[in-house]
Amino acid sequence: MILKLLLVIAVISIVYFMFIKKKPSVTKSSKKKSEEASEMVECTTCGVFVELNETILSNAKYYCSKECLAKAK
Ligand SMILES: [Zn+2]
């Protein structure tokens, strides 16, 4: 009984380690995707999507450039 149990545990652990070895490559690629994705916001005037750190925030609205901010006023 104990020998059978040990054999089952050994087989399960071998399968388990094979899956663990395969998994890291998948998680790494998904991590890269999230790092590459930057937050995009829509310009209130022209509707162009711009990166959040490149926008001008005025009256809780985002603008892609000073020209669009001037047009809104
Ligand atoms: Zn704009």
N, CA, C, O and the ligand as a Tripos MOL2 file, in Angstrom:
@<TRIPOS>MOLECULE
protein
  293   291    74     0     0
PROTEIN
NO_CHARGES

@<TRIPOS>ATOM
      1 N           0.8330   -1.2220    0.0000 N.3       1 MET1
      2 CA          0.0000    0.0000    0.0000 C.3       1 MET1
      3 C           0.8590    1.2610    0.0000 C.2       1 MET1
      4 O           0.6310    2.1810   -0.7850 O.2       1 MET1
      5 N           1.8510    1.2900    0.8930 N.am      2 ILE2
      6 CA          2.7160    2.4750    1.0140 C.3       2 ILE2
      7 C           3.5530    2.6370   -0.2590 C.2       2 ILE2
      8 O           3.7480    3.7560   -0.7340 O.2       2 ILE2
      9 N           4.0490    1.5200   -0.8130 N.am      3 LEU3
     10 CA          4.8440    1.5750   -2.0430 C.3       3 LEU3
     11 C           4.0170    2.1210   -3.2100 C.2       3 LEU3
     12 O           4.5030    2.9160   -4.0160 O.2       3 LEU3
     13 N           2.7690    1.6820   -3.2840 N.am      4 LYS4
     14 CA          1.8590    2.1610   -4.3400 C.3       4 LYS4
     15 C           1.6330    3.6670   -4.2040 C.2       4 LYS4
     16 O           1.6380    4.4090   -5.1860 O.2       4 LYS4
     17 N           1.4350    4.0910   -2.9600 N.am      5 LEU5
     18 CA          1.1920    5.5090   -2.6770 C.3       5 LEU5
     19 C           2.4020    6.3440   -3.0800 C.2       5 LEU5
     20 O           2.2630    7.4160   -3.6700 O.2       5 LEU5
     21 N           3.6060    5.8310   -2.7490 N.am      6 LEU6
     22 CA          4.8410    6.5420   -3.1090 C.3       6 LEU6
     23 C           4.9880    6.6430   -4.6260 C.2       6 LEU6
     24 O           5.4350    7.6610   -5.1530 O.2       6 LEU6
     25 N           4.6030    5.5680   -5.3170 N.am      7 LEU7
     26 CA          4.6990    5.5510   -6.7810 C.3       7 LEU7
     27 C           3.7530    6.5870   -7.3860 C.2       7 LEU7
     28 O           4.1050    7.2870   -8.3360 O.2       7 LEU7
     29 N           2.5640    6.6720   -6.8290 N.am      8 VAL8
     30 CA          1.5720    7.6480   -7.3110 C.3       8 VAL8
     31 C           2.0810    9.0690   -7.0770 C.2       8 VAL8
     32 O           1.9750    9.9250   -7.9550 O.2       8 VAL8
     33 N           2.6340    9.3150   -5.8880 N.am      9 ILE9
     34 CA          3.1820   10.6410   -5.5560 C.3       9 ILE9
     35 C           4.3300   10.9890   -6.5040 C.2       9 ILE9
     36 O           4.4340   12.1240   -6.9680 O.2       9 ILE9
     37 N           5.1910   10.0060   -6.7900 N.am     10 ALA10
     38 CA          6.3220   10.2260   -7.6900 C.3      10 ALA10
     39 C           5.8390   10.6040   -9.0840 C.2      10 ALA10
     40 O           6.3760   11.5280   -9.6960 O.2      10 ALA10
     41 N           4.8380    9.9030   -9.5900 N.am     11 VAL11
     42 CA          4.2960   10.1790  -10.9330 C.3      11 VAL11
     43 C           3.6720   11.5680  -10.9580 C.2      11 VAL11
     44 O           3.8770   12.3260  -11.9050 O.2      11 VAL11
     45 N           2.9060   11.9030   -9.9140 N.am     12 ILE12
     46 CA          2.2440   13.2110   -9.8440 C.3      12 ILE12
     47 C           3.2900   14.3340   -9.8100 C.2      12 ILE12
     48 O           3.1430   15.3470  -10.4930 O.2      12 ILE12
     49 N           4.3460   14.1440   -9.0070 N.am     13 SER13
     50 CA          5.3880   15.1730   -8.8950 C.3      13 SER13
     51 C           6.1360   15.3500  -10.2140 C.2      13 SER13
     52 O           6.5160   16.4720  -10.5510 O.2      13 SER13
     53 N           6.3570   14.2740  -10.9690 N.am     14 ILE14
     54 CA          7.0340   14.3700  -12.2780 C.3      14 ILE14
     55 C           6.1710   15.1830  -13.2390 C.2      14 ILE14
     56 O           6.6710   16.0730  -13.9260 O.2      14 ILE14
     57 N           4.8840   14.8780  -13.2860 N.am     15 VAL15
     58 CA          3.9530   15.6110  -14.1600 C.3      15 VAL15
     59 C           3.8910   17.0760  -13.7250 C.2      15 VAL15
     60 O           3.8810   17.9820  -14.5580 O.2      15 VAL15
     61 N           3.8490   17.2930  -12.4120 N.am     16 TYR16
     62 CA          3.7700   18.6390  -11.8310 C.3      16 TYR16
     63 C           4.9770   19.4920  -12.2340 C.2      16 TYR16
     64 O           4.8360   20.6490  -12.6300 O.2      16 TYR16
     65 N           6.1870   18.8800  -12.1210 N.am     17 PHE17
     66 CA          7.4110   19.6220  -12.4710 C.3      17 PHE17
     67 C           7.4890   19.9130  -13.9650 C.2      17 PHE17
     68 O           8.0270   20.9410  -14.3770 O.2      17 PHE17
     69 N           6.9410   18.9880  -14.7870 N.am     18 MET18
     70 CA          6.9360   19.2140  -16.2360 C.3      18 MET18
     71 C           6.0610   20.4220  -16.5790 C.2      18 MET18
     72 O           6.3930   21.2100  -17.4640 O.2      18 MET18
     73 N           4.9350   20.5550  -15.8640 N.am     19 PHE19
     74 CA          4.0310   21.6850  -16.1010 C.3      19 PHE19
     75 C           4.6530   22.9910  -15.6180 C.2      19 PHE19
     76 O           4.5120   24.0270  -16.2680 O.2      19 PHE19
     77 N           5.3400   22.9430  -14.4810 N.am     20 ILE20
     78 CA          5.9810   24.1430  -13.9160 C.3      20 ILE20
     79 C           7.0650   24.6500  -14.8610 C.2      20 ILE20
     80 O           7.2220   25.8570  -15.0480 O.2      20 ILE20
     81 N           7.8200   23.7120  -15.4620 N.am     21 LYS21
     82 CA          8.8920   24.1080  -16.3800 C.3      21 LYS21
     83 C           8.3290   24.8030  -17.6140 C.2      21 LYS21
     84 O           8.9630   25.6990  -18.1710 O.2      21 LYS21
     85 N           7.1420   24.3890  -18.0400 N.am     22 LYS22
     86 CA          6.5290   24.9770  -19.2430 C.3      22 LYS22
     87 C           5.9210   26.3440  -18.9510 C.2      22 LYS22
     88 O           5.9480   27.2370  -19.7980 O.2      22 LYS22
     89 N           5.3700   26.5040  -17.7410 N.am     23 LYS23
     90 CA          4.5810   27.7040  -17.4190 C.3      23 LYS23
     91 C           5.3580   29.0360  -17.4550 C.2      23 LYS23
     92 O           4.8290   30.0020  -18.0060 O.2      23 LYS23
     93 N           6.5840   29.1440  -16.9000 N.am     24 PRO24
     94 CA          7.2400   30.4620  -16.8090 C.3      24 PRO24
     95 C           7.2920   31.2530  -18.1080 C.2      24 PRO24
     96 O           7.1650   32.4780  -18.0810 O.2      24 PRO24
     97 N           7.4770   30.5810  -19.2550 N.am     25 SER25
     98 CA          7.5590   31.2850  -20.5350 C.3      25 SER25
     99 C           6.2460   31.9910  -20.8580 C.2      25 SER25
    100 O           6.2380   33.0540  -21.4780 O.2      25 SER25
    101 N           5.1400   31.3920  -20.4310 N.am     26 VAL26
    102 CA          3.8200   31.9860  -20.7000 C.3      26 VAL26
    103 C           3.6220   33.2170  -19.8260 C.2      26 VAL26
    104 O           3.1640   34.2570  -20.3000 O.2      26 VAL26
    105 N           3.9720   33.0950  -18.5340 N.am     27 THR27
    106 CA          3.7630   34.2170  -17.6120 C.3      27 THR27
    107 C           4.6910   35.3800  -17.9550 C.2      27 THR27
    108 O           4.3240   36.5390  -17.7660 O.2      27 THR27
    109 N           5.8970   35.0770  -18.4610 N.am     28 LYS28
    110 CA          6.8360   36.1410  -18.8250 C.3      28 LYS28
    111 C           6.3030   36.9700  -19.9860 C.2      28 LYS28
    112 O           6.3980   38.1970  -19.9770 O.2      28 LYS28
    113 N           5.7350   36.2840  -20.9960 N.am     29 SER29
    114 CA          5.2260   36.9970  -22.1680 C.3      29 SER29
    115 C           4.0270   37.8660  -21.8050 C.2      29 SER29
    116 O           3.8630   38.9600  -22.3450 O.2      29 SER29
    117 N           3.1860   37.3780  -20.8850 N.am     30 SER30
    118 CA          2.0240   38.1700  -20.4780 C.3      30 SER30
    119 C           2.4570   39.3790  -19.6540 C.2      30 SER30
    120 O           1.8140   40.4280  -19.6880 O.2      30 SER30
    121 N           3.5630   39.2200  -18.9100 N.am     31 LYS31
    122 CA          4.0920   40.3340  -18.1210 C.3      31 LYS31
    123 C           4.6120   41.4320  -19.0410 C.2      31 LYS31
    124 O           4.4030   42.6170  -18.7830 O.2      31 LYS31
    125 N           5.2910   41.0330  -20.1170 N.am     32 LYS32
    126 CA          5.8390   41.9980  -21.0690 C.3      32 LYS32
    127 C           4.7310   42.8310  -21.7000 C.2      32 LYS32
    128 O           4.8720   44.0390  -21.8950 O.2      32 LYS32
    129 N           3.6180   42.1550  -22.0160 N.am     33 LYS33
    130 CA          2.4930   42.8450  -22.6560 C.3      33 LYS33
    131 C           1.9530   43.9490  -21.7470 C.2      33 LYS33
    132 O           1.6630   45.0520  -22.2100 O.2      33 LYS33
    133 N           1.8190   43.6500  -20.4520 N.am     34 SER34
    134 CA          1.2550   44.6380  -19.5310 C.3      34 SER34
    135 C           2.2180   45.8120  -19.3390 C.2      34 SER34
    136 O           1.7920   46.9430  -19.1060 O.2      34 SER34
    137 N           3.5350   45.5270  -19.4410 N.am     35 GLU35
    138 CA          4.5190   46.6060  -19.2930 C.3      35 GLU35
    139 C           4.5160   47.5300  -20.5050 C.2      35 GLU35
    140 O           4.7000   48.7410  -20.3790 O.2      35 GLU35
    141 N           4.3000   46.9310  -21.7020 N.am     36 GLU36
    142 CA          4.3050   47.7210  -22.9310 C.3      36 GLU36
    143 C           3.0710   48.6150  -23.0270 C.2      36 GLU36
    144 O           3.1380   49.7140  -23.5760 O.2      36 GLU36
    145 N           1.9540   48.1460  -22.4970 N.am     37 ALA37
    146 CA          0.7060   48.9000  -22.6130 C.3      37 ALA37
    147 C           0.7440   50.1320  -21.7140 C.2      37 ALA37
    148 O           0.8780   50.0200  -20.4950 O.2      37 ALA37
    149 N           0.6240   51.3160  -22.3320 N.am     38 SER38
    150 CA          0.5620   52.5500  -21.5650 C.3      38 SER38
    151 C          -0.8630   53.1010  -21.6370 C.2      38 SER38
    152 O          -1.5900   52.8340  -22.5940 O.2      38 SER38
    153 N          -1.2460   53.8560  -20.6410 N.am     39 GLU39
    154 CA         -2.6170   54.3540  -20.5820 C.3      39 GLU39
    155 C          -2.8570   55.4110  -21.6550 C.2      39 GLU39
    156 O          -2.1050   56.3800  -21.7630 O.2      39 GLU39
    157 N          -3.9090   55.2190  -22.4440 N.am     40 MET40
    158 CA         -4.2420   56.1510  -23.5210 C.3      40 MET40
    159 C          -5.5410   56.8800  -23.1760 C.2      40 MET40
    160 O          -6.4990   56.2750  -22.6960 O.2      40 MET40
    161 N          -5.5540   58.1890  -23.4300 N.am     41 VAL41
    162 CA         -6.7570   58.9770  -23.1990 C.3      41 VAL41
    163 C          -7.1350   59.7090  -24.4830 C.2      41 VAL41
    164 O          -6.2770   60.0260  -25.3070 O.2      41 VAL41
    165 N          -8.4260   59.9710  -24.6390 N.am     42 GLU42
    166 CA         -8.9230   60.6160  -25.8540 C.3      42 GLU42
    167 C          -8.9000   62.1290  -25.6910 C.2      42 GLU42
    168 O          -9.3340   62.6490  -24.6630 O.2      42 GLU42
    169 N          -8.3900   62.8490  -26.7130 N.am     43 CYS43
    170 CA         -8.3960   64.3050  -26.7100 C.3      43 CYS43
    171 C          -9.8380   64.7990  -26.8120 C.2      43 CYS43
    172 O         -10.5920   64.3370  -27.6680 O.2      43 CYS43
    173 N         -10.2180   65.7190  -25.9560 N.am     44 THR44
    174 CA        -11.6010   66.2050  -25.9130 C.3      44 THR44
    175 C         -11.9800   66.9350  -27.1970 C.2      44 THR44
    176 O         -13.1380   66.8770  -27.6100 O.2      44 THR44
    177 N         -11.0350   67.6200  -27.8380 N.am     45 THR45
    178 CA        -11.3330   68.4330  -29.0250 C.3      45 THR45
    179 C         -11.3020   67.6190  -30.3130 C.2      45 THR45
    180 O         -12.2810   67.6170  -31.0590 O.2      45 THR45
    181 N         -10.1990   66.9270  -30.5870 N.am     46 CYS46
    182 CA        -10.0510   66.2500  -31.8780 C.3      46 CYS46
    183 C         -10.2700   64.7360  -31.8090 C.2      46 CYS46
    184 O         -10.3480   64.0860  -32.8510 O.2      46 CYS46
    185 N         -10.3710   64.1630  -30.6090 N.am     47 GLY47
    186 CA        -10.6760   62.7410  -30.4680 C.3      47 GLY47
    187 C          -9.5050   61.8090  -30.7030 C.2      47 GLY47
    188 O          -9.6910   60.5950  -30.7930 O.2      47 GLY47
    189 N          -8.3060   62.3530  -30.8020 N.am     48 VAL48
    190 CA         -7.1080   61.5320  -31.0090 C.3      48 VAL48
    191 C          -6.6740   60.9390  -29.6780 C.2      48 VAL48
    192 O          -6.7040   61.6130  -28.6480 O.2      48 VAL48
    193 N          -6.2620   59.6530  -29.7060 N.am     49 PHE49
    194 CA         -5.7880   59.0120  -28.4830 C.3      49 PHE49
    195 C          -4.3090   59.3200  -28.2480 C.2      49 PHE49
    196 O          -3.4680   59.0850  -29.1160 O.2      49 PHE49
    197 N          -4.0070   59.8470  -27.0700 N.am     50 VAL50
    198 CA         -2.6540   60.2530  -26.7240 C.3      50 VAL50
    199 C          -2.2590   59.5810  -25.4090 C.2      50 VAL50
    200 O          -3.1110   59.3070  -24.5640 O.2      50 VAL50
    201 N          -0.9520   59.3160  -25.2430 N.am     51 GLU51
    202 CA         -0.4780   58.7670  -23.9760 C.3      51 GLU51
    203 C          -0.7550   59.7440  -22.8410 C.2      51 GLU51
    204 O          -0.6200   60.9580  -22.9930 O.2      51 GLU51
    205 N          -1.1430   59.1870  -21.7070 N.am     52 LEU52
    206 CA         -1.6060   60.0060  -20.5790 C.3      52 LEU52
    207 C          -0.5560   61.0320  -20.1360 C.2      52 LEU52
    208 O          -0.9000   62.1620  -19.7900 O.2      52 LEU52
    209 N           0.7340   60.6340  -20.1470 N.am     53 ASN53
    210 CA          1.7840   61.5560  -19.6840 C.3      53 ASN53
    211 C           2.1120   62.6480  -20.7060 C.2      53 ASN53
    212 O           2.8910   63.5540  -20.4110 O.2      53 ASN53
    213 N           1.5160   62.5680  -21.9210 N.am     54 GLU54
    214 CA          1.7640   63.5940  -22.9430 C.3      54 GLU54
    215 C           0.5810   64.5370  -23.1080 C.2      54 GLU54
    216 O           0.6260   65.4480  -23.9340 O.2      54 GLU54
    217 N          -0.4660   64.3310  -22.3380 N.am     55 THR55
    218 CA         -1.6690   65.1450  -22.4930 C.3      55 THR55
    219 C          -1.6200   66.3850  -21.6020 C.2      55 THR55
    220 O          -0.8420   66.4620  -20.6510 O.2      55 THR55
    221 N          -2.4850   67.3610  -21.9420 N.am     56 ILE56
    222 CA         -2.6500   68.5640  -21.1180 C.3      56 ILE56
    223 C          -3.9940   68.4320  -20.4100 C.2      56 ILE56
    224 O          -5.0310   68.3000  -21.0600 O.2      56 ILE56
    225 N          -3.9790   68.4660  -19.0950 N.am     57 LEU57
    226 CA         -5.2020   68.3170  -18.3190 C.3      57 LEU57
    227 C          -5.7410   69.6920  -17.9500 C.2      57 LEU57
    228 O          -5.0550   70.4820  -17.3000 O.2      57 LEU57
    229 N          -6.9790   69.9760  -18.3680 N.am     58 SER58
    230 CA         -7.6090   71.2580  -18.0740 C.3      58 SER58
    231 C          -9.0950   71.0560  -17.8090 C.2      58 SER58
    232 O          -9.7940   70.4550  -18.6250 O.2      58 SER58
    233 N          -9.5770   71.5460  -16.6850 N.am     59 ASN59
    234 CA        -10.9860   71.3940  -16.2770 C.3      59 ASN59
    235 C         -11.4320   69.9300  -16.3280 C.2      59 ASN59
    236 O         -12.5230   69.6270  -16.8110 O.2      59 ASN59
    237 N         -10.5840   69.0240  -15.8290 N.am     60 ALA60
    238 CA        -10.8490   67.5760  -15.7850 C.3      60 ALA60
    239 C         -11.0390   66.9790  -17.1760 C.2      60 ALA60
    240 O         -11.6580   65.9250  -17.3160 O.2      60 ALA60
    241 N         -10.5000   67.6560  -18.2250 N.am     61 LYS61
    242 CA        -10.5630   67.1220  -19.5860 C.3      61 LYS61
    243 C          -9.1590   67.0720  -20.1660 C.2      61 LYS61
    244 O          -8.3080   67.9110  -19.8670 O.2      61 LYS61
    245 N          -8.9380   66.0540  -21.0140 N.am     62 TYR62
    246 CA         -7.6020   65.8530  -21.5860 C.3      62 TYR62
    247 C          -7.5160   66.4430  -22.9930 C.2      62 TYR62
    248 O          -8.4440   66.3060  -23.7900 O.2      62 TYR62
    249 N          -6.3950   67.1000  -23.2900 N.am     63 TYR63
    250 CA         -6.1510   67.6600  -24.6180 C.3      63 TYR63
    251 C          -4.7890   67.1870  -25.1150 C.2      63 TYR63
    252 O          -3.8460   67.0590  -24.3340 O.2      63 TYR63
    253 N          -4.6890   66.9230  -26.4460 N.am     64 CYS64
    254 CA         -3.4560   66.3740  -27.0060 C.3      64 CYS64
    255 C          -2.4080   67.4650  -27.1910 C.2      64 CYS64
    256 O          -1.2110   67.1820  -27.1490 O.2      64 CYS64
    257 N          -2.8430   68.7170  -27.3980 N.am     65 SER65
    258 CA         -1.8990   69.8070  -27.6450 C.3      65 SER65
    259 C          -2.4760   71.1320  -27.1420 C.2      65 SER65
    260 O          -3.6440   71.2130  -26.7630 O.2      65 SER65
    261 N          -1.6430   72.1500  -27.1470 N.am     66 LYS66
    262 CA         -2.0860   73.4820  -26.7110 C.3      66 LYS66
    263 C          -3.1260   74.0590  -27.6700 C.2      66 LYS66
    264 O          -4.0130   74.8050  -27.2550 O.2      66 LYS66
    265 N          -3.0120   73.7060  -28.9700 N.am     67 GLU67
    266 CA         -3.9810   74.1790  -29.9630 C.3      67 GLU67
    267 C          -5.3900   73.6740  -29.6410 C.2      67 GLU67
    268 O          -6.3650   74.4200  -29.7280 O.2      67 GLU67
    269 N          -5.4760   72.3820  -29.2650 N.am     68 CYS68
    270 CA         -6.7720   71.8070  -28.9310 C.3      68 CYS68
    271 C          -7.3230   72.4350  -27.6520 C.2      68 CYS68
    272 O          -8.5310   72.6340  -27.5240 O.2      68 CYS68
    273 N          -6.4460   72.7430  -26.7210 N.am     69 LEU69
    274 CA         -6.8600   73.4040  -25.4840 C.3      69 LEU69
    275 C          -7.3960   74.7990  -25.7930 C.2      69 LEU69
    276 O          -8.3730   75.2320  -25.1820 O.2      69 LEU69
    277 N          -6.7610   75.5180  -26.7490 N.am     70 ALA70
    278 CA         -7.2000   76.8610  -27.1440 C.3      70 ALA70
    279 C          -8.5420   76.8090  -27.8610 C.2      70 ALA70
    280 O          -9.3910   77.6800  -27.6680 O.2      70 ALA70
    281 N          -8.7350   75.7590  -28.7100 N.am     71 LYS71
    282 CA        -10.0000   75.6010  -29.4410 C.3      71 LYS71
    283 C         -11.1690   75.3550  -28.4870 C.2      71 LYS71
    284 O         -12.2930   75.7870  -28.7430 O.2      71 LYS71
    285 N         -10.8930   74.6630  -27.3960 N.am     72 ALA72
    286 CA        -11.9570   74.3170  -26.4530 C.3      72 ALA72
    287 C         -12.4540   75.5340  -25.6950 C.2      72 ALA72
    288 O         -13.5760   75.5440  -25.1870 O.2      72 ALA72
    289 N         -11.6150   76.5600  -25.6190 N.am     73 LYS73
    290 CA        -11.9880   77.7490  -24.8320 C.3      73 LYS73
    291 C         -12.8380   78.7610  -25.5950 C.2      73 LYS73
    292 O         -13.2120   79.7950  -25.0410 O.2      73 LYS73
    293 ZN         -6.4810   67.1900  -29.9070 Zn       74 ZN74
@<TRIPOS>BOND
     1     1     2 1
     2     2     3 1
     3     3     4 2
     4     3     5 am
     5     5     6 1
     6     6     7 1
     7     7     8 2
     8     7     9 am
     9     9    10 1
    10    10    11 1
    11    11    12 2
    12    11    13 am
    13    13    14 1
    14    14    15 1
    15    15    16 2
    16    15    17 am
    17    17    18 1
    18    18    19 1
    19    19    20 2
    20    19    21 am
    21    21    22 1
    22    22    23 1
    23    23    24 2
    24    23    25 am
    25    25    26 1
    26    26    27 1
    27    27    28 2
    28    27    29 am
    29    29    30 1
    30    30    31 1
    31    31    32 2
    32    31    33 am
    33    33    34 1
    34    34    35 1
    35    35    36 2
    36    35    37 am
    37    37    38 1
    38    38    39 1
    39    39    40 2
    40    39    41 am
    41    41    42 1
    42    42    43 1
    43    43    44 2
    44    43    45 am
    45    45    46 1
    46    46    47 1
    47    47    48 2
    48    47    49 am
    49    49    50 1
    50    50    51 1
    51    51    52 2
    52    51    53 am
    53    53    54 1
    54    54    55 1
    55    55    56 2
    56    55    57 am
    57    57    58 1
    58    58    59 1
    59    59    60 2
    60    59    61 am
    61    61    62 1
    62    62    63 1
    63    63    64 2
    64    63    65 am
    65    65    66 1
    66    66    67 1
    67    67    68 2
    68    67    69 am
    69    69    70 1
    70    70    71 1
    71    71    72 2
    72    71    73 am
    73    73    74 1
    74    74    75 1
    75    75    76 2
    76    75    77 am
    77    77    78 1
    78    78    79 1
    79    79    80 2
    80    79    81 am
    81    81    82 1
    82    82    83 1
    83    83    84 2
    84    83    85 am
    85    85    86 1
    86    86    87 1
    87    87    88 2
    88    87    89 am
    89    89    90 1
    90    90    91 1
    91    91    92 2
    92    91    93 am
    93    93    94 1
    94    94    95 1
    95    95    96 2
    96    95    97 am
    97    97    98 1
    98    98    99 1
    99    99   100 2
   100    99   101 am
   101   101   102 1
   102   102   103 1
   103   103   104 2
   104   103   105 am
   105   105   106 1
   106   106   107 1
   107   107   108 2
   108   107   109 am
   109   109   110 1
   110   110   111 1
   111   111   112 2
   112   111   113 am
   113   113   114 1
   114   114   115 1
   115   115   116 2
   116   115   117 am
   117   117   118 1
   118   118   119 1
   119   119   120 2
   120   119   121 am
   121   121   122 1
   122   122   123 1
   123   123   124 2
   124   123   125 am
   125   125   126 1
   126   126   127 1
   127   127   128 2
   128   127   129 am
   129   129   130 1
   130   130   131 1
   131   131   132 2
   132   131   133 am
   133   133   134 1
   134   134   135 1
   135   135   136 2
   136   135   137 am
   137   137   138 1
   138   138   139 1
   139   139   140 2
   140   139   141 am
   141   141   142 1
   142   142   143 1
   143   143   144 2
   144   143   145 am
   145   145   146 1
   146   146   147 1
   147   147   148 2
   148   147   149 am
   149   149   150 1
   150   150   151 1
   151   151   152 2
   152   151   153 am
   153   153   154 1
   154   154   155 1
   155   155   156 2
   156   155   157 am
   157   157   158 1
   158   158   159 1
   159   159   160 2
   160   159   161 am
   161   161   162 1
   162   162   163 1
   163   163   164 2
   164   163   165 am
   165   165   166 1
   166   166   167 1
   167   167   168 2
   168   167   169 am
   169   169   170 1
   170   170   171 1
   171   171   172 2
   172   171   173 am
   173   173   174 1
   174   174   175 1
   175   175   176 2
   176   175   177 am
   177   177   178 1
   178   178   179 1
   179   179   180 2
   180   179   181 am
   181   181   182 1
   182   182   183 1
   183   183   184 2
   184   183   185 am
   185   185   186 1
   186   186   187 1
   187   187   188 2
   188   187   189 am
   189   189   190 1
   190   190   191 1
   191   191   192 2
   192   191   193 am
   193   193   194 1
   194   194   195 1
   195   195   196 2
   196   195   197 am
   197   197   198 1
   198   198   199 1
   199   199   200 2
   200   199   201 am
   201   201   202 1
   202   202   203 1
   203   203   204 2
   204   203   205 am
   205   205   206 1
   206   206   207 1
   207   207   208 2
   208   207   209 am
   209   209   210 1
   210   210   211 1
   211   211   212 2
   212   211   213 am
   213   213   214 1
   214   214   215 1
   215   215   216 2
   216   215   217 am
   217   217   218 1
   218   218   219 1
   219   219   220 2
   220   219   221 am
   221   221   222 1
   222   222   223 1
   223   223   224 2
   224   223   225 am
   225   225   226 1
   226   226   227 1
   227   227   228 2
   228   227   229 am
   229   229   230 1
   230   230   231 1
   231   231   232 2
   232   231   233 am
   233   233   234 1
   234   234   235 1
   235   235   236 2
   236   235   237 am
   237   237   238 1
   238   238   239 1
   239   239   240 2
   240   239   241 am
   241   241   242 1
   242   242   243 1
   243   243   244 2
   244   243   245 am
   245   245   246 1
   246   246   247 1
   247   247   248 2
   248   247   249 am
   249   249   250 1
   250   250   251 1
   251   251   252 2
   252   251   253 am
   253   253   254 1
   254   254   255 1
   255   255   256 2
   256   255   257 am
   257   257   258 1
   258   258   259 1
   259   259   260 2
   260   259   261 am
   261   261   262 1
   262   262   263 1
   263   263   264 2
   264   263   265 am
   265   265   266 1
   266   266   267 1
   267   267   268 2
   268   267   269 am
   269   269   270 1
   270   270   271 1
   271   271   272 2
   272   271   273 am
   273   273   274 1
   274   274   275 1
   275   275   276 2
   276   275   277 am
   277   277   278 1
   278   278   279 1
   279   279   280 2
   280   279   281 am
   281   281   282 1
   282   282   283 1
   283   283   284 2
   284   283   285 am
   285   285   286 1
   286   286   287 1
   287   287   288 2
   288   287   289 am
   289   289   290 1
   290   290   291 1
   291   291   292 2
@<TRIPOS>SUBSTRUCTURE
     1 MET1         2 RESIDUE 1 A MET
     2 ILE2         6 RESIDUE 1 A ILE
     3 LEU3        10 RESIDUE 1 A LEU
     4 LYS4        14 RESIDUE 1 A LYS
     5 LEU5        18 RESIDUE 1 A LEU
     6 LEU6        22 RESIDUE 1 A LEU
     7 LEU7        26 RESIDUE 1 A LEU
     8 VAL8        30 RESIDUE 1 A VAL
     9 ILE9        34 RESIDUE 1 A ILE
    10 ALA10       38 RESIDUE 1 A ALA
    11 VAL11       42 RESIDUE 1 A VAL
    12 ILE12       46 RESIDUE 1 A ILE
    13 SER13       50 RESIDUE 1 A SER
    14 ILE14       54 RESIDUE 1 A ILE
    15 VAL15       58 RESIDUE 1 A VAL
    16 TYR16       62 RESIDUE 1 A TYR
    17 PHE17       66 RESIDUE 1 A PHE
    18 MET18       70 RESIDUE 1 A MET
    19 PHE19       74 RESIDUE 1 A PHE
    20 ILE20       78 RESIDUE 1 A ILE
    21 LYS21       82 RESIDUE 1 A LYS
    22 LYS22       86 RESIDUE 1 A LYS
    23 LYS23       90 RESIDUE 1 A LYS
    24 PRO24       94 RESIDUE 1 A PRO
    25 SER25       98 RESIDUE 1 A SER
    26 VAL26      102 RESIDUE 1 A VAL
    27 THR27      106 RESIDUE 1 A THR
    28 LYS28      110 RESIDUE 1 A LYS
    29 SER29      114 RESIDUE 1 A SER
    30 SER30      118 RESIDUE 1 A SER
    31 LYS31      122 RESIDUE 1 A LYS
    32 LYS32      126 RESIDUE 1 A LYS
    33 LYS33      130 RESIDUE 1 A LYS
    34 SER34      134 RESIDUE 1 A SER
    35 GLU35      138 RESIDUE 1 A GLU
    36 GLU36      142 RESIDUE 1 A GLU
    37 ALA37      146 RESIDUE 1 A ALA
    38 SER38      150 RESIDUE 1 A SER
    39 GLU39      154 RESIDUE 1 A GLU
    40 MET40      158 RESIDUE 1 A MET
    41 VAL41      162 RESIDUE 1 A VAL
    42 GLU42      166 RESIDUE 1 A GLU
    43 CYS43      170 RESIDUE 1 A CYS
    44 THR44      174 RESIDUE 1 A THR
    45 THR45      178 RESIDUE 1 A THR
    46 CYS46      182 RESIDUE 1 A CYS
    47 GLY47      186 RESIDUE 1 A GLY
    48 VAL48      190 RESIDUE 1 A VAL
    49 PHE49      194 RESIDUE 1 A PHE
    50 VAL50      198 RESIDUE 1 A VAL
    51 GLU51      202 RESIDUE 1 A GLU
    52 LEU52      206 RESIDUE 1 A LEU
    53 ASN53      210 RESIDUE 1 A ASN
    54 GLU54      214 RESIDUE 1 A GLU
    55 THR55      218 RESIDUE 1 A THR
    56 ILE56      222 RESIDUE 1 A ILE
    57 LEU57      226 RESIDUE 1 A LEU
    58 SER58      230 RESIDUE 1 A SER
    59 ASN59      234 RESIDUE 1 A ASN
    60 ALA60      238 RESIDUE 1 A ALA
    61 LYS61      242 RESIDUE 1 A LYS
    62 TYR62      246 RESIDUE 1 A TYR
    63 TYR63      250 RESIDUE 1 A TYR
    64 CYS64      254 RESIDUE 1 A CYS
    65 SER65      258 RESIDUE 1 A SER
    66 LYS66      262 RESIDUE 1 A LYS
    67 GLU67      266 RESIDUE 1 A GLU
    68 CYS68      270 RESIDUE 1 A CYS
    69 LEU69      274 RESIDUE 1 A LEU
    70 ALA70      278 RESIDUE 1 A ALA
    71 LYS71      282 RESIDUE 1 A LYS
    72 ALA72      286 RESIDUE 1 A ALA
    73 LYS73      290 RESIDUE 1 A LYS
    74 ZN74       293 GROUP 0 **** ****
